[in-house]
């Protein structure tokens, strides 16, 4: 068998193998999905971005402070609920999980990272979120590879394959402290 024949056979076998190990439709997410920020149940559009490692959430008036000898972050969420159209604006305080240095065309930027919960499909995920003003962005929530790796498969050809359905009996996946790569 020549090179072309082997290549074609290899491609067919690889395609068969991939389709046989593919997750069920329940485990496939599009590159844009609706998600809810928990525990408030605020539905927002989320961009699933495999180019980003850490997820990012739109936050305003971000300030760090000390509470009981620990570093904390105070910030304001200003989100429009995709379902009701109502604006959710609330000041929150969370323990500072870590600082993230982001390097870009504009130079270096330090961002606080906190643990928060997001509902994707029928599961609530406790994940790391860097806080930044995303007002000028199309999506107030960006889910990076850390979060995507817990979800299932990412189908970059489609959007809105899953609806958040997290009730009182939803499965909760807690943050893995070992998953703390930079």
For each residue, the residues with C-beta under 8 A, 3 or more apart:
1: 5 6 9
2: 5 6
3: 6 7
4: 7 8
5: 1 2 8 9
6: 1 2 3 9 10
7: 3 4 10 11
8: 4 5 11 12
9: 1 5 6 12 13
10: 6 7 13 14
11: 7 8 14 15
12: 8 9 15 16
13: 9 10 16 17
14: 10 11 17 18
15: 11 12 18 19
16: 12 13 19 20
17: 13 14 20 21
18: 14 15 21 22
19: 15 16 22
20: 16 17
21: 17 18
22: 18 19 28 153
23: 26 27 28 152 153
24: 27 28
25: 28 161
26: 23 121 152 162
27: 23 24 151 152 153
28: 22 23 24 25 152 153 154 155 161 162
29: 33 48 120 121 148 151 152 153 154 155 161 162
30: 33 48 154 155 156 157 158 159 160 161 162
31: 47 48 49 154 155 156 158 159
32: 45 46 47 48 139 159 160
33: 29 30 45 46 48 120 159 160 161 162
34: 43 44 45 46 82 160 162 163 164
35: 43 44 45 46 118 119 120 141 143 164
36: 40 41 42 43 44 118 119 164 166
37: 40 41 42 44 57 77 79 116 117 118 141
38: 41 116 117 118 119 124 166
39: 117
40: 36 37 88 90
41: 36 37 38 119
42: 36 37 77 79 81 88
43: 34 35 36 81 82 83 164
44: 34 35 36 37 79 80 81 82 139 140 141
45: 32 33 34 35 82 138 139 140 141
46: 32 33 34 35 118 120 139 141 142 143
47: 31 32 138 139 141 142 143
48: 29 30 31 32 33 143 147 148 151 154
49: 31 52 142 143 144
50: 144 145 148 154 156
51:
52: 49 55 56 142 144 145
53: 144 145 146 181 182
54: 100 113 128 129 130 144 146
55: 52 118 127 128 129 130 141 142 143 144 146 147
56: 52 111 129 130 131 132 134 141 142 144
57: 37 77 116 129 130 131 132 134 140 141 142
58: 77 78 79 132 133 134 135 137 140 141
59: 62 75 76 77 131 132 133
60: 75 76 77 78 133 135
61: 74 75 76 91
62: 59 73 74 75 112 131 132 133
63: 73 74 75
64: 71 72 73 74 96 112
65: 71 72 73 74
66: 69 70 71 72
67: 70 72 93
68:
69: 66
70: 66 67 95 96
71: 64 65 66 95 96
72: 64 65 66 67 93 94 95 96
73: 62 63 64 65 93 94 95 96 112 114 131
74: 61 62 63 64 65 91 92 93
75: 59 60 61 62 63 91 92 94 112 131
76: 59 60 61 89 90 91 92
77: 37 42 57 58 59 60 88 89 90 92
78: 58 60 87 88 89 135
79: 37 42 44 58 87 88 89 140
80: 44 85 86 87 88
81: 42 43 44 84 85 86 87 88
82: 34 43 44 45 85
83: 43
84: 81
85: 80 81 82
86: 80 81
87: 78 79 80 81
88: 40 42 77 78 79 80 81
89: 76 77 78 79
90: 40 76 77
91: 61 74 75 76
92: 74 75 76 77
93: 67 72 73 74
94: 72 73 75 97 114 115 116
95: 70 71 72 73 114 115
96: 64 70 71 72 73 99 112 113 114
97: 94 113 114 115 128
98: 113 128 180
99: 96 110 111 112 113
100: 54 110 111 112 113 130 182
101: 108 109 110 111
102: 108 109 110 111 130
103: 107 108 109
104: 107 109
105:
106: 109
107: 103 104
108: 101 102 103
109: 101 102 103 104 106 132
110: 99 100 101 102
111: 56 99 100 101 102 130 131 132
112: 62 64 73 75 96 99 100 130 131
113: 54 96 97 98 99 100 128 129 130 131
114: 73 94 95 96 97 128 129 131
115: 94 95 97 126 127 128 129 175
116: 37 38 57 94 126 127 129
117: 37 38 39 124 125 126 127 172
118: 35 36 37 38 46 55 124 125 127 141 143 147
119: 35 36 38 41 123 124 125 164 165 166 170
120: 29 33 35 46 123 125 143 147 151 162 164
121: 26 29 151 162 163 164 165
122: 165 166 170 171
123: 119 120 166 170 171 172 173
124: 38 117 118 119 166 170 171 172 173
125: 117 118 119 120 147 150 151 172 173
126: 115 116 117 172 173 174 175
127: 55 115 116 117 118 143 146 147 150 175
128: 54 55 97 98 113 114 115 146 175 180
129: 54 55 56 57 113 114 115 116
130: 54 55 56 57 100 102 111 112 113
131: 56 57 59 62 73 75 111 112 113 114
132: 56 57 58 59 62 109 111
133: 58 59 60 62 136
134: 56 57 58 137 139 140 142
135: 58 60 78
136: 133
137: 58 134 140 142
138: 45 47
139: 32 44 45 46 47 134 142
140: 44 45 57 58 79 134 137
141: 35 37 44 45 46 47 55 56 57 58 118
142: 46 47 49 52 55 56 57 134 137 139
143: 35 46 47 48 49 55 118 120 127 147 148 151
144: 49 50 52 53 54 55 56 147 148
145: 50 52 53 148 149
146: 53 54 55 127 128 149 150 179 181
147: 48 55 118 120 125 127 143 144 150 151
148: 29 48 50 143 144 145 151 154
149: 145 146
150: 125 127 146 147 173
151: 27 29 48 120 121 125 143 147 148 154
152: 23 26 27 28 29
153: 22 23 27 28 29
154: 28 29 30 31 48 50 148 151
155: 28 29 30 31 158 161
156: 30 31 50
157: 30
158: 30 31 155 161
159: 30 31 32 33
160: 30 32 33 34 163
161: 25 28 29 30 33 155 158
162: 26 28 29 30 33 34 120 121
163: 34 121 160
164: 34 35 36 43 119 120 121
165: 119 121 122 170
166: 36 38 119 122 123 124 170
167: 170
168:
169:
170: 119 122 123 124 165 166 167
171: 122 123 124
172: 117 123 124 125 126
173: 123 124 125 126 150
174: 126
175: 115 126 127 128 179
176: 179
177: 180
178:
179: 146 175 176
180: 98 128 177
181: 53 146
182: 53 100
